């Protein structure tokens, strides 16, 4: 629950805050077990990229005061959280403090022991399993092998959860980044989710919208970013197809390209008409990549963790500037310049219509 001080500052449209971030994203590790990297992983596929290790204990200690006072902490690792040796300790400590914790995984390392641990802490833990395919063939061209392992792990998790927490909602969602090379499997993916007993679905769009000529061929499929990226018109057509099918009413589907269903909604407060509350409630720190960002859609760093504290960034020039424009009902210039993945920015920039082909069988 959002604190009274923060709510008062939001209602008063303050731009310099006494309250601290309500949601803190922290990068715990740079390690991933997928080698070569997934084709859509822009950062790790860049020439000369060197994969960092784990966050140091001394660095993490600096962030604990902010993490423990937050309502929610998210892992924002460019890799796999379950490779970080201390991830269970983090979950336990946050759980003891009543702080929610979220992360994303590709699910290949979700063993029975790890599943039992997460189910034990399901009151305060929620996560997304990123699949991005409904068949082994499509999965392979984006993420390599392991599709059968992921499906088996999900099935076992659902079974264990039903056994250990009967009648309770699963603590995870299945995530699908809709791209040109997998859009034909959207409906098949939703059917797969239903067959697995998973109701919560997140349909996403590509986030790193300034990738330019980026391409990768990690698993024999030539991934060209600008060809994989869909327009807003495409995403709207995909939503219409799903909804008009009448087949998926039992699923809880979030379409992340719509502001009212995206992460922006998670930050919203009843009765407050500010378009986006990220700058009042959220801060992301990636110490391994030396990056601070003010929301999950902006990838451009606003300051350096090696040089600036959270307190300095929280009421720094960029954050105050964003709050000032949003308080006036405007989309901040910083977001319009660097936040092409933001649903508010997408809606403000109508794209030409584009024919969407999806397997409707």
N, C-alpha and C positions, 0 to 999 in steps of 0.2 A: 504493500500500500504506500502510495506516494506521501512523503512527509508534509506536515502542515506548513512548515516554512517554505518549502519549494512551491507548494500550491499557491501560497500567498504571493510569492514573487512572480509566478506566472500570471496570476490574475491581475497583478499590478503592472504587468509588462516590464518588469525590471530587466535591465540588460547587464548589469553587474550583480553577481549573486553572492549571497552569504552561504546558501545551501551548496552541497557537493553533488556530484553526479549520482543520479538515481540508478542508472545502469552503467556498468563499467565493463568494457571489453578488454581482455588481456591476451596477449600472445604468449603461450606457454612453451611452444616448441616450433622449430622449423623443420623437423624430421617428418618424412613420409616414407612408407614402405613400397610405394608404387614407383618403379624405376624401369624405363624412363617415365617422366611425369605424365599425368593425364593430359591429353592434347589441349584441353581448354584452360589449363593452368598457365596463364600468361606469364606470371613472374618466374616460375621455375623453368620454363622453356626458353627464357632469354639467354642469348649467348653470353657465356662467362658467369652465369649465376652460380653462386656457391651456397649450398644448403647449410643454414646455421644449425646449431645444436639446440639445447634446451635453455630456458630462462635460468639464470643463476639464483641461488637462494637469497643472496644479498639484494639482488634487483627486485625479486618478488617481495621481499620483506618491506620495501618502500611502498608497495601498492596495497598491502594488507589493510591498513587503516581505511582506505577508500573502498576496498572490496567488502569489508565487514559492515560498513555503514550503508552500503547500497541495498536497494531492493532486489537487484538482479545482477549477476556477473555472467558474461558470456566468454567462452574461448573464441578467439579470432585467429587461430593458428593457420598458417599456410602449410598445412601438413595434416598429420593424424594425432589428435590429442592423446590417444591411448598408448602412444609411444613415449609420452612424457612420464618418467618414473613416479612423479609426485601427484599425478592427476587424481588418484583416489583420496589422497590426503587433502587436496584442495576441496574436493566435493564434500568430504566428511566435515571439514572445518566450517565451510559455508553452511552446510546443512545444520550443524549444531547452532549456528547463529541465526538460522531462519532465513538465510539468503538463497534465493533461487539461482540455479546454475544451468546454463545452456551451452550446447556445442553441436557441431556437425561432424559426422563420420561417414566414410564410405562403407562401413559395416563389415569389412573383411576380417577385422580383428575382434569382432564382437563374439567372443567365446562364451561358453555357458557360465564360466566363473564370472566373467565381466558382466554378463547379462544379469546374473543373480545379484551382483553388487548394485547395479543400476536400479533394479527392481526394488531392492531394499531401501534405496534413497529416492524412490519415485515421487515422494511428496514434495521434494524440492528440486528435482532434476528433470529436465526435458531436453530432448535432442532431435536432430533430423538425420535420417540416413539418406545420403545422396546416391541415387541409382542412375537416373538419366537414360534409362533404356527399359524395354520390355522383353528384349531377346538377348541371348548371349552375343550374337553377331554385332548388334548395335552397341552393346556395352563394351565390347572389345575395342572398337575403333576409337572410343573416347577414353577408356580407362584400362584397357588390357584385360588379362584374364581375371577370374575370380567371381564371375556372375553367379555361378551355382553356389559358391560359398556364401555369398551375401544372402541369397534367397533362403538357403538352409538356416543361416543364423537368424534371419527374421522369423521364420516359422518357429524355431525353437524358442526365441524370446517371447513370442505371442503365447505359446504353450505354457512356458514358465510363469508368465504374468497371470494368466488365467488360473493357474494352480496356486500361486502365492498371494495374489490380490484379486480374487474373484469379484467380477462385477465392476471393477474400477477401469477407468479409461487408460489406454496405453500411454506411456510417457514420451512417445516419439511420433514423428511424422515421417512420411516418405517424401523426399524432395526430388524434383525433376526440373532440370534447366532445359527449357524448350529452345532448341536450336534447329537450324536448317536440316541437319543430318539426322535428327531424331523426331522431328515434329510429326512424322507419319505414324509414330507409335504412341502418341498421347493417349488415345482411347484404350489401346491395349495395356498401357501402363496402369490406367485407372482400374481396368478389370483385374489386373494382377494384384493391385493393392487390395481390392475387395476380396479376392480369393485368399489372400494371406490373413485377412481379418483386421486390416489396418484401415481406419476411417479417416484419419487426418492426413491431408495431402497438401503439399506446397508446390505450385507450379511457378517457376522462377524465369527470369530473363537474364541474359548475360550482363554482368555488372561492369566489367572493365571496358567501358565504351570508347576509350581513347586509345585503343590498341593499334589503330592504323593498319599497317600491312602485316601484322603478326600472323604467323602460320606455324604449324607443327605437323609432323608426320610420325609421331611416336610409335603407333601400332599399325602402320601401313595405310592409314587413312589420312589424306591431305586435308588438314583443318586450316581453312583460311578464315580468319576472324570476321572480316567484313562480309563474307558470304554466309557464315553461320548466324550472324546477328540478324534478328527479325525486326520488322518495324512495329510500331504500336498498332497499326491496322491489322497486322498479322496476328498479334496477341489477342486483339479484340475478336477477330474471327475464330480463333481457337476456343476462346471462352464461349462464344455463341454456339459453336458446334457441340461442345461438351454439354452445355445446358439444354440445347434443343434435342439432344439425344434422349433425354428423359430417363437415362439408364443409371445415373450416378447420384440420385437424390439421397441415398444413405451415406454418402461420403461428405466429409467436411473439407471442401476444397478452397484454399486460399490462392488467389491469383495475385502474385506479388507485384505485377505491373500496374495494379489499380491502387491509388492512394488510400482508399477506404478499406482495403484489405491487406495492405502491405505493412512493413515494419513501422511505417509512420503511424498507423492506427494503434500499434502497441504503446506508443508514447502519448497518444491523445488523452485528454481529460474532458469529462462531461461539462458542457456549458462554456467551454473555452474555444473561441473561434480563431485562434492563431493557427495558420495553415500547417505548421509542423513544430513540434516541441523538442525535437532532437537537441538543439543547442542549449536548452534548459535542463535536459535530463540525461544526456548521454555523452560519454567520451570513450574513445578507443585508443589504447596505447599498445604499440608493437615495438617493444624494446629491441628485439632481435633484428628488426629491419629499420630501427631508429625512426619511427613514424608515429605521429599523433594524427588522428582523424576525428572529425566532429559528428560523423554518422556512418552507418554501414554502407551507404551508397557512394560516398566520396572516398576516393583512393589516394588523392593528393595530400601529402603531409602538410599540416599547418604549423608544426614545430618539431623539434628533435628531442626525444627522451634523454639523450646523452647530455643535453644542454639546458633543458627546461623541466621544471617540476609540474605536476598536475595542477597545483594551485596557480602557477604562472600562466598556464595554457587556458585554464578554465575561465579566467577573466581577462584573457589576452585579446589582442586586436581583432582576430578573425572571429572568435566566438561572440564577442560583444557586437561586432558588425552584423553578424548573421541574426542575432536576437533583435537588433534594432530594426532591420528590414522586415523580419517576420512579424514583429509586434505591430508594424504598420500594414500588415496584410500582403506583403510583397514576397516573391521568391527571391532570396538573396542573390546578389550578383555573383558571389563566390560559387554558389550552387549552379547557377546558369552557365558558368564558365567551366566548371570542373565536375559537375554532377550529372552527366548525361544518363546515368542509370537510374536516377531518382524518378519515381512515378510522377511527382509534381512537375518536374522539368519535362518529362516525356509528354505529358498532357499539354504543356504549354507550347510544344513544338510539333504540330500535326505533321505526320509523315505521309508521303504519297501512298495511295492504296497499293497493296501487293497481294497477288494470288497466293493463298495458303492451301497446300495440298496435305491432307491428313487421311490416313486410312480410317474410313468410317465403317468398315465391316465389323 
